Amino acid sequence: MIIQKKEKYLFLKYFNMDLNKEKKDIDVNWKINQKSITRNFKFENFKQALDFMNKVGEFCETINHHPNWYNAYNVVNIELTTHDLGGLSNLDFKLAKKIDSIYNSFGK
């Protein structure tokens, strides 16, 4: 029952979302399509990339919204989508904005 209410809430938020406003709040390097937003992040080395992933992961746990991501040495590729909807929701943009902030804290 709780999951259904959550899905309905997310579903409504998805259709009420102002995509143009949401896009203005995130870095221009995010690529937006109908079902997800993606971005690549480059770091000086593997340790810095891993530290970034850990910081993002900690925030993801607080909002219970998690990325699809891939790490190859100093590059982290992130895809955000709301799995319950099969597409984008305001949570994806909220997380993207926070990820941008975390990335910027690395001096990027």
KAJOMO-V937068 format. One line per field, one symbol per residue. phi: phi as a letter, one per 40 degrees, with the letter a starting at -180 (. if undefined). A space follows every 50 residues. Layout:
# KAJOMO-V937068
phi = ???
This chain:
# KAJOMO-V937068
phi = .ccccccccccccccccccccccccbdccccbbcbabbabbbbcacdccc ddccccdccdccbfabccaabbfbbbbbbbacdccgacbccccccdcccd ccdcccgc
